[in-house]
Structure formats: structure tokens, C-alpha cells
Amino acid sequence: MQKFMCLVYFDDQSFAGMTDAEDKALTDATIEEDRQLRAEGKLILAQPLQDPRTAVSVRVKGGKVVRTDGPFAETKEWLGGFTLLLARDMEEAVAISAASEITKRGRVEIRPVLEQTHSVSGVGRPAISETGA
């Protein structure tokens, strides 16, 4: 099994005209999907993100920290959430993402996770804890 990061992007029209009842139904459907994928051993982590207005972009230029508060005017789409999947291959990751209710509202970019180990110690990056923290 491989890990795949699925990045969910939205634009200004993704939720246009959506009623409170439709929003609740979408939330419920995606929570149920996540719980089912976890039960099948295919979900590592899934999480929506807050509105782009809450975002902060950080860069270091010339040794100084440069902070830009969102929203970012040049952005036509924004990252609205992510899912970290376990799948046999890219085709299975695509099938899982395509079946999600959230994909009807946005675009999902799927990328294989790059597994790395420390060049001296040989240890990899820390795993997500069982508590999800």
C-alpha cells in the first residue's frame, strides 16, 4: 500500500447558493465517508480547513520573516482540506477521491507521498499518533 495526499481545492462558486441544510448534509456525508474509509484501512487522516481569510503565509527573505495574512488576492482557488489515503496505486486513490461527495464541489489533486529517511540515522519522519493529535 502507498500513501497518497489528496488536496481539495475550491473556488468562489464551489458553495454558491448552498443552503444550511445542504451544508449539513455535505458535512455528514463526508464524515460518514471518512469513517468508512478508516474502517476499510484506507484513511490515515482527513480534515477540512478554515476559510482562506484565516490563513497566514510565511517566508524568510534575507534572514527576515515575512508574514502575509490571507486572503491572498491572486488566488483563484484555495486549499479547503486534505485527505491522506492508503491505496494500492494511483488508480485506487483516484477512485476513492472520485467517489467522495466533496469532489462534486471542488477539485482534488492527488500526489504520492515521498517517503524519506535521515541520511545518517536512517529514521523516517514521525508517524501520526493513534489519537490523531
Contacts in CASP RR format, 6 or more apart in sequence:
PFRMAT RR
TARGET T0000
AUTHOR 0000-0000-0000
METHOD contacts of the structure
MODEL  1
MQKFMCLVYFDDQSFAGMTDAEDKALTDATIEEDRQLRAEGKLILAQPLQ
DPRTAVSVRVKGGKVVRTDGPFAETKEWLGGFTLLLARDMEEAVAISAAS
EITKRGRVEIRPVLEQTHSVSGVGRPAISETGA
1 86 0 8 1.000
1 87 0 8 1.000
1 88 0 8 1.000
2 86 0 8 1.000
2 87 0 8 1.000
2 88 0 8 1.000
2 89 0 8 1.000
2 93 0 8 1.000
2 112 0 8 1.000
2 113 0 8 1.000
3 44 0 8 1.000
3 84 0 8 1.000
3 85 0 8 1.000
3 86 0 8 1.000
3 112 0 8 1.000
3 113 0 8 1.000
3 115 0 8 1.000
4 84 0 8 1.000
4 85 0 8 1.000
4 86 0 8 1.000
4 87 0 8 1.000
4 90 0 8 1.000
4 93 0 8 1.000
4 110 0 8 1.000
4 111 0 8 1.000
4 112 0 8 1.000
4 113 0 8 1.000
5 82 0 8 1.000
5 83 0 8 1.000
5 84 0 8 1.000
5 85 0 8 1.000
5 110 0 8 1.000
5 111 0 8 1.000
5 112 0 8 1.000
5 113 0 8 1.000
6 82 0 8 1.000
6 83 0 8 1.000
6 84 0 8 1.000
6 85 0 8 1.000
6 93 0 8 1.000
6 96 0 8 1.000
6 97 0 8 1.000
6 108 0 8 1.000
6 109 0 8 1.000
6 110 0 8 1.000
7 79 0 8 1.000
7 81 0 8 1.000
7 82 0 8 1.000
7 108 0 8 1.000
7 109 0 8 1.000
7 110 0 8 1.000
7 111 0 8 1.000
8 48 0 8 1.000
8 79 0 8 1.000
8 80 0 8 1.000
8 81 0 8 1.000
8 82 0 8 1.000
8 83 0 8 1.000
8 102 0 8 1.000
8 103 0 8 1.000
8 106 0 8 1.000
8 107 0 8 1.000
8 108 0 8 1.000
9 77 0 8 1.000
9 78 0 8 1.000
9 79 0 8 1.000
9 80 0 8 1.000
9 106 0 8 1.000
9 107 0 8 1.000
9 108 0 8 1.000
9 109 0 8 1.000
10 77 0 8 1.000
10 78 0 8 1.000
10 80 0 8 1.000
10 105 0 8 1.000
10 106 0 8 1.000
10 107 0 8 1.000
11 76 0 8 1.000
11 77 0 8 1.000
11 78 0 8 1.000
11 106 0 8 1.000
14 105 0 8 1.000
14 106 0 8 1.000
15 23 0 8 1.000
15 105 0 8 1.000
18 26 0 8 1.000
26 101 0 8 1.000
26 102 0 8 1.000
26 105 0 8 1.000
29 101 0 8 1.000
30 46 0 8 1.000
30 48 0 8 1.000
30 100 0 8 1.000
30 101 0 8 1.000
30 102 0 8 1.000
33 99 0 8 1.000
33 100 0 8 1.000
33 101 0 8 1.000
34 43 0 8 1.000
34 46 0 8 1.000
34 83 0 8 1.000
37 43 0 8 1.000
37 46 0 8 1.000
37 85 0 8 1.000
37 96 0 8 1.000
41 86 0 8 1.000
42 85 0 8 1.000
42 86 0 8 1.000
42 87 0 8 1.000
42 96 0 8 1.000
43 83 0 8 1.000
43 84 0 8 1.000
43 85 0 8 1.000
43 86 0 8 1.000
44 84 0 8 1.000
44 85 0 8 1.000
44 86 0 8 1.000
44 128 0 8 1.000
45 82 0 8 1.000
45 83 0 8 1.000
45 84 0 8 1.000
45 128 0 8 1.000
45 132 0 8 1.000
46 82 0 8 1.000
46 83 0 8 1.000
46 84 0 8 1.000
47 81 0 8 1.000
47 82 0 8 1.000
48 80 0 8 1.000
48 81 0 8 1.000
49 79 0 8 1.000
49 80 0 8 1.000
49 81 0 8 1.000
49 82 0 8 1.000
52 70 0 8 1.000
52 71 0 8 1.000
52 72 0 8 1.000
52 75 0 8 1.000
52 78 0 8 1.000
53 70 0 8 1.000
53 71 0 8 1.000
54 70 0 8 1.000
55 69 0 8 1.000
55 70 0 8 1.000
55 71 0 8 1.000
55 72 0 8 1.000
55 78 0 8 1.000
56 67 0 8 1.000
56 68 0 8 1.000
56 69 0 8 1.000
56 70 0 8 1.000
57 67 0 8 1.000
57 68 0 8 1.000
57 70 0 8 1.000
57 72 0 8 1.000
58 65 0 8 1.000
58 66 0 8 1.000
58 67 0 8 1.000
59 65 0 8 1.000
59 66 0 8 1.000
59 68 0 8 1.000
60 66 0 8 1.000
71 78 0 8 1.000
77 107 0 8 1.000
83 97 0 8 1.000
83 100 0 8 1.000
84 113 0 8 1.000
84 128 0 8 1.000
85 93 0 8 1.000
85 96 0 8 1.000
85 97 0 8 1.000
87 93 0 8 1.000
87 96 0 8 1.000
90 110 0 8 1.000
90 112 0 8 1.000
93 110 0 8 1.000
94 110 0 8 1.000
97 103 0 8 1.000
97 108 0 8 1.000
97 110 0 8 1.000
100 108 0 8 1.000
102 108 0 8 1.000
115 124 0 8 1.000
116 124 0 8 1.000
116 125 0 8 1.000
117 123 0 8 1.000
117 124 0 8 1.000
118 124 0 8 1.000
END
